[in-house]
Amino acid sequence: MLQDKLNETGTETKCPIAVMMRDGKILTGQRNYTKDKWKDVSVWTIPGGRCEIGENLEQTLRREVAEEVGITAFTIVDFIGEARGAKEGDTVFIFFCTTDQDAELMEPEKFSEWRWVTKNEYLDDQEYSGFNPDARRMIEDYLKSKV
């Protein structure tokens, strides 16, 4: 199931994301959207993004994580599920990943910061819950039951 999902062909509406864990903490970043790109809002989110033509979901996930946080060595442990994207027609594919690397601020024009928070902080602090309600519920359920 996991490998089948990772091998799935990407399209411009498919957006894989990584729930990245290191030392028992979840990586989250302050993403700053602008009105000219979509809508004027800042939310805490997790690394990932839109597929490019010719990529499968794993290739996109690895490229996006490297571009956004500089993490190149990580293990894709599990496929959590898929949810409707925040933009109409998008689908978010959620993967649970682990790494020993630290995150770097690679795209300061998009993100203010990246931080590692404990599982309980991530689950309990509403500050971290604003990026996509459907995806967020799936991540919460996964973290509560499997991690």
matplotlib code that plots the C-alpha trace (Angstrom):
import matplotlib.pyplot as plt

x = [0.0, 2.7, 4.9, 1.9, 0.9, 4.5, 4.7, 1.4, 1.9, 1.6, -0.5, -0.6, -3.5, -1.7, 0.1, 2.1, 3.1, 5.4, 4.5, 8.2, 9.3, 12.7, 13.5, 9.8, 9.0, 6.9, 8.3, 6.0, 6.5, 5.0, 3.8, 3.0, 0.6, 0.1, -3.1, -1.5, -0.6, -3.9, -5.1, -3.5, -3.0, -0.2, -0.6, 1.5, 1.9, 4.1, 6.5, 5.3, 3.8, 2.5, 3.7, 5.5, 4.9, 6.7, 7.1, 5.5, 4.4, 7.6, 9.8, 7.6, 7.7, 11.5, 12.0, 9.6, 11.0, 14.5, 13.4, 11.5, 13.6, 16.8, 16.2, 17.4, 17.7, 14.4, 12.4, 8.8, 7.3, 3.6, 0.8, -1.7, -4.3, -5.6, -7.7, -9.2, -6.8, -7.4, -7.6, -10.5, -9.7, -6.4, -5.8, -3.3, -1.5, -0.2, 2.9, 4.5, 8.3, 11.3, 14.7, 17.8, 18.5, 17.6, 15.4, 16.7, 14.8, 15.3, 12.5, 12.3, 10.1, 7.4, 8.2, 9.0, 10.4, 10.4, 10.3, 10.2, 7.3, 6.4, 3.5, 1.4, 2.2, 1.3, -2.0, -3.0, -1.9, -4.6, -1.9, -0.8, -4.2, -5.1, -3.7, -6.3, -9.0, -9.5, -5.8, -5.3, -7.9, -6.3, -2.8, -4.2, -5.9, -2.7, -0.5, -2.9, -3.3, 0.1, 2.9]
y = [0.0, 2.5, 1.8, 1.8, 5.3, 6.6, 5.4, 7.1, 9.5, 13.1, 15.9, 19.6, 19.0, 16.4, 17.7, 15.2, 16.4, 15.0, 14.7, 14.7, 13.4, 13.7, 12.7, 12.5, 15.9, 17.1, 19.6, 22.6, 25.8, 29.3, 29.7, 33.2, 33.3, 36.5, 37.7, 37.7, 34.0, 32.8, 34.5, 36.7, 34.4, 32.9, 29.4, 26.7, 23.9, 20.9, 20.4, 19.4, 20.7, 20.4, 17.7, 18.7, 17.0, 13.6, 13.2, 10.5, 11.3, 10.1, 12.3, 15.3, 14.7, 14.4, 17.4, 19.6, 18.6, 19.4, 22.7, 23.9, 22.6, 21.2, 17.6, 15.1, 12.0, 10.8, 7.6, 7.5, 5.2, 5.2, 6.6, 8.4, 9.1, 11.7, 14.7, 17.5, 20.3, 23.9, 24.9, 23.6, 20.5, 19.7, 16.5, 16.3, 13.0, 12.7, 10.6, 10.0, 10.3, 10.2, 11.8, 12.6, 15.8, 19.3, 21.7, 24.9, 27.9, 27.4, 29.7, 32.8, 34.4, 31.8, 30.7, 32.7, 29.8, 26.0, 24.5, 21.0, 20.7, 17.7, 15.5, 16.9, 20.5, 19.8, 18.1, 20.5, 23.9, 25.3, 27.6, 24.6, 23.5, 26.1, 24.8, 22.3, 21.0, 17.6, 16.9, 18.1, 15.6, 12.7, 13.7, 14.0, 10.6, 9.0, 10.6, 9.6, 6.0, 5.1, 7.3]
z = [0.0, 1.0, -2.0, -4.4, -3.1, -3.3, -6.9, -7.9, -10.8, -9.8, -11.3, -10.6, -8.2, -6.1, -3.0, -0.9, 2.6, 5.3, 9.0, 9.9, 13.3, 14.9, 18.5, 19.3, 17.9, 14.9, 12.4, 11.7, 9.9, 9.8, 6.2, 5.0, 2.0, 0.1, -1.6, -5.0, -4.7, -3.1, 0.1, 2.7, 5.7, 7.9, 9.2, 10.8, 8.3, 7.5, 4.6, 1.2, -2.0, -5.4, -7.9, -11.1, -14.4, -14.6, -10.8, -8.7, -5.1, -3.5, -5.9, -5.1, -1.4, -1.3, -3.6, -1.6, 1.8, 0.6, -0.9, 2.1, 5.0, 3.6, 4.9, 2.3, 4.5, 5.8, 5.9, 4.7, 7.3, 6.5, 4.4, 6.7, 4.1, 1.6, 2.1, 0.0, -0.4, 0.8, -2.9, -4.9, -6.8, -4.9, -3.0, -0.1, 0.4, 4.0, 4.8, 8.2, 8.0, 10.3, 10.1, 12.1, 10.3, 11.5, 9.5, 7.9, 6.7, 3.0, 1.7, 3.9, 1.3, 2.1, 5.7, 8.8, 10.7, 11.2, 14.7, 16.3, 18.8, 21.0, 19.9, 22.8, 21.8, 18.2, 19.2, 22.0, 20.8, 18.5, 17.0, 14.9, 13.7, 11.0, 7.8, 6.5, 8.8, 7.1, 6.8, 10.4, 11.7, 9.9, 11.3, 14.9, 14.7, 13.4, 16.0, 18.8, 17.7, 16.1, 17.5]

ax = plt.figure().add_subplot(projection="3d")
ax.plot(x, y, z, "-o")
ax.set_aspect("equal")
plt.show()
